[in-house]
Amino acid sequence: MSGTVPDQGEEPGPLEVRGGTLEASALLNRLPGVAAWDLTVTEARQLTPAMRRVRVTAPGLADLGHQPGQDLMLAVPDAAGAVFRRRYTVARLDPATGAVDLEMVVHGEGPGAHWASTVGPGDRLDALGPRGKVTLDPDAATHLFFADESGIPATFAMLAALGPGARAAAFLEVAGPEERREPAVPDGATVELTWLERGGDPPGTSGVLAEAATGAELPGGRCHAYVAAELRVVAAARAALAGRGLTPEQLSAKPYWRLGVANAAHGEPARD
């Protein structure tokens, strides 16, 4: 999975989805600004060996009103016809056409990976959104990003939203050079991109992000750090940054997946 952004705090009530048995009303009532969408897939293509982009449209989707880094929670069908939830970052919204690009990592044998690798134009699915509490800190002059493949879509979405004069450094863990791509950076913003290749290490087992968090230059003034990766990797990187003096208000750390454990039915890693 990729771009699957878990909310902070208690998981809301059940969700009603096409082909499912759960109710959407509790979630819609509990989360202001969240709407239900009947999406149609118009395009699906591979960006890198591991990253896939799916373009969707829906009536009124141009008015999504999302913040960079937020996501849509999709009701995704599996091969047996059951429906489960997965959350994918809004990589780009085209207000002129009402099209949204969602990006996702295709890896493993789970139902999310199967759906992402087989979805195509004309497919329909229900969604709720926008969702997610991790977005750009408007008070920060400098932004630091630490992410594996699953967090790259949100990282790129936030980099694309930087204001004039903003500075950012992004440390991105990938399998190898074939996963590298360039983010869109607005005029007037400065972004330093560092690719961290884990070589033969399986995803979720490398220490390169924690090492980057330990050794990255921390700028003076107001900065904010964002960490998005495997659950234990996020914990290690967050601890490293906190140990270097970043306060909880300066840290947005979210696990997108958990090694060896499929994401829970509500679309985020299960926690002990």
C-alpha positions in Angstrom: 0.0 0.0 0.0 1.0 3.6 -0.4 -0.2 6.9 0.8 -2.4 5.2 3.3 -2.6 7.8 6.0 -4.0 6.7 9.4 -5.8 9.2 11.5 -4.7 10.1 15.0 -6.9 8.9 17.8 -9.9 6.6 17.9 -11.1 5.0 14.7 -14.5 6.3 13.7 -17.6 4.3 13.4 -18.3 1.9 10.5 -18.5 2.8 6.9 -21.0 1.7 4.3 -19.5 0.8 1.0 -20.7 -0.6 -2.3 -20.9 -4.4 -1.8 -20.4 -4.0 1.9 -22.5 -3.9 5.1 -21.1 -0.9 7.0 -22.6 2.5 7.4 -21.0 5.7 6.1 -23.2 8.1 8.1 -21.4 7.8 11.4 -18.1 8.7 9.8 -19.5 11.5 7.7 -21.2 13.0 10.8 -18.1 12.7 12.9 -15.6 14.3 10.5 -16.5 17.8 9.3 -15.5 18.5 5.7 -15.5 14.9 4.7 -17.8 13.9 1.8 -18.8 10.7 0.0 -17.7 10.3 -3.6 -18.7 7.9 -6.3 -15.4 7.6 -8.2 -14.7 6.4 -11.8 -11.2 5.4 -12.8 -10.1 7.1 -16.0 -6.4 6.1 -16.1 -3.9 3.8 -14.4 -0.3 3.6 -15.1 3.0 2.6 -13.6 5.3 5.5 -12.6 8.2 3.3 -11.3 8.5 -0.5 -10.8 6.9 0.0 -7.4 4.7 3.1 -7.7 1.4 3.2 -9.6 -0.8 6.2 -10.3 -4.6 5.9 -10.6 -6.6 8.8 -11.9 -10.2 9.1 -10.8 -13.1 11.5 -11.4 -16.5 12.2 -9.8 -19.2 14.9 -10.0 -18.0 17.8 -7.9 -14.6 16.4 -7.2 -13.0 19.7 -8.3 -14.3 21.1 -5.0 -12.6 18.4 -2.9 -11.0 21.1 -0.7 -8.1 18.9 0.5 -4.9 20.0 2.2 -1.6 18.8 0.8 -0.8 15.4 2.4 -4.4 14.4 2.9 -6.0 11.3 1.3 -9.2 9.6 0.1 -10.4 6.5 1.9 -11.4 4.0 -0.8 -13.8 1.0 -0.5 -11.7 -1.5 -2.4 -13.1 -4.8 -3.6 -11.1 -8.0 -3.3 -11.1 -11.0 -5.6 -13.9 -12.7 -3.6 -16.2 -9.6 -3.8 -15.7 -8.5 -0.3 -14.9 -4.8 0.4 -12.2 -3.3 2.6 -10.9 0.1 3.2 -7.6 1.6 2.1 -6.4 5.2 2.1 -4.4 6.8 -0.7 -2.8 10.2 -0.8 -4.2 12.8 -3.1 -1.1 13.3 -5.2 -2.7 15.9 -7.5 -6.0 17.6 -8.1 -6.8 19.2 -11.4 -9.6 21.7 -10.7 -10.2 22.3 -14.4 -11.2 18.7 -15.1 -12.1 17.5 -11.6 -9.6 14.7 -11.8 -7.6 13.4 -8.8 -4.4 11.4 -9.1 -3.9 8.8 -6.4 -0.5 7.1 -6.0 0.1 3.7 -4.4 3.0 1.2 -3.9 2.4 -2.1 -5.5 4.1 -4.8 -3.4 3.4 -8.0 -1.7 0.4 -10.3 -2.2 -2.3 -8.5 -0.2 -5.7 -7.5 -1.6 -4.6 -3.8 -1.8 -1.6 -4.6 -3.9 -3.8 -6.9 -6.1 -6.4 -4.2 -6.6 -3.8 -1.5 -7.3 -2.1 -3.7 -10.0 -5.3 -4.6 -11.8 -7.5 -1.6 -11.5 -8.3 0.1 -14.9 -10.4 2.7 -16.7 -14.1 2.3 -16.1 -13.8 0.7 -12.7 -16.0 2.3 -10.0 -15.6 2.6 -6.3 -16.8 4.6 -3.3 -14.6 6.9 -1.3 -14.7 9.2 1.6 -12.5 12.3 2.0 -10.5 14.3 2.3 -9.0 12.8 5.4 -5.8 13.1 7.4 -4.3 15.4 9.9 -0.7 15.6 8.7 -0.2 18.5 6.4 2.2 21.4 6.1 2.9 23.4 9.2 2.1 27.0 8.1 4.4 28.4 10.8 7.5 26.5 9.8 10.2 28.2 7.7 12.0 24.9 7.1 10.4 21.4 6.5 12.2 18.1 7.0 10.7 14.9 5.4 11.7 11.3 6.1 9.7 8.7 4.1 9.9 5.3 2.5 8.0 4.5 -0.7 4.6 4.5 1.1 5.2 8.1 2.2 6.6 9.5 -1.0 3.2 10.6 -2.5 2.4 12.6 0.6 5.9 14.1 0.7 5.7 15.1 -2.9 2.2 16.6 -2.4 3.5 18.8 0.4 6.7 19.8 -1.4 4.5 20.9 -4.3 2.6 23.2 -1.9 5.6 25.0 -0.4 5.3 28.8 -0.4 7.8 31.3 -1.8 11.0 31.4 0.4 10.2 28.0 2.0 13.1 25.6 2.5 12.8 21.8 2.7 15.0 18.7 2.9 13.6 15.3 2.0 15.2 12.0 2.9 13.5 9.2 0.8 14.2 5.5 1.2 13.8 3.4 -1.9 14.9 0.0 -3.1 17.2 1.4 -5.8 17.7 4.1 -8.4 14.8 2.8 -10.5 12.4 4.3 -7.9 13.8 7.9 -8.1 11.7 10.6 -9.6 11.6 14.4 -9.4 9.0 16.2 -7.3 7.3 19.4 -8.5 8.8 22.3 -6.6 7.2 25.8 -6.8 9.2 28.8 -7.9 10.8 30.5 -5.0 11.0 27.3 -2.8 14.2 25.5 -2.1 14.2 21.7 -1.8 17.2 19.4 -1.1 16.4 15.8 -2.0 18.4 12.9 -0.7 17.7 9.4 -1.9 18.5 6.6 0.5 18.9 3.2 -1.3 18.5 0.2 1.0 20.1 -2.2 -1.5 19.2 -5.8 -0.8 17.4 -5.0 2.5 13.7 -5.9 2.4 11.3 -2.9 2.9 10.8 -2.1 6.6 14.1 -3.6 7.8 16.6 -0.9 6.8 18.0 1.6 9.2 18.7 4.3 6.6 15.8 6.6 7.7 16.7 6.5 11.3 20.3 7.2 10.4 19.2 10.1 8.3 17.1 11.5 11.2 20.1 11.1 13.5 22.5 12.9 11.1 20.4 15.4 9.2 21.3 19.1 9.7 18.6 20.7 11.9 18.2 24.3 10.8 17.8 27.2 13.2 14.5 28.9 13.6 11.1 27.2 13.3 11.3 23.8 11.5 8.8 20.9 11.3 9.7 17.3 10.6 7.3 14.7 8.9 8.0 11.0 9.1 6.0 8.5 7.0 7.1 4.9 6.7 6.8 1.4 8.3 5.6 1.5 11.9 8.9 0.5 13.6 10.9 2.7 11.2 8.7 5.7 12.1 9.2 5.0 15.8 13.0 4.9 15.5 13.2 8.1 13.3 10.8 10.0 15.6 12.8 9.0 18.6 16.0 10.2 16.9 14.5 13.6 16.1 13.0 14.0 19.5 16.4 13.2 21.1 17.9 16.0 19.1 15.5 18.5 20.6 12.5 18.6 18.3 9.3 19.1 20.4 6.1 17.1 19.8 4.6 20.2 18.1 7.4 20.0 15.6 7.0 16.3 14.7 4.3 14.7 12.5 5.0 11.0 12.5 2.6 8.5 11.0 3.1 4.8 10.3 1.6 3.8 6.9 2.2 0.1 7.2 3.6 -2.6 9.5 6.1 -5.2 8.5 4.6 -8.7 8.3 1.1 -7.6 9.2 -1.6 -6.6 6.8 -3.2 -3.2 7.4 -6.4 -3.5 9.5 -9.9 -3.3 8.0 -10.0 0.4 8.7 -7.0 1.0 6.4 -4.1 1.6 8.8 -1.6 -0.5 10.6 -2.8 -2.4 13.7 -1.2 -1.3 16.9 -0.3 -3.4 19.9 
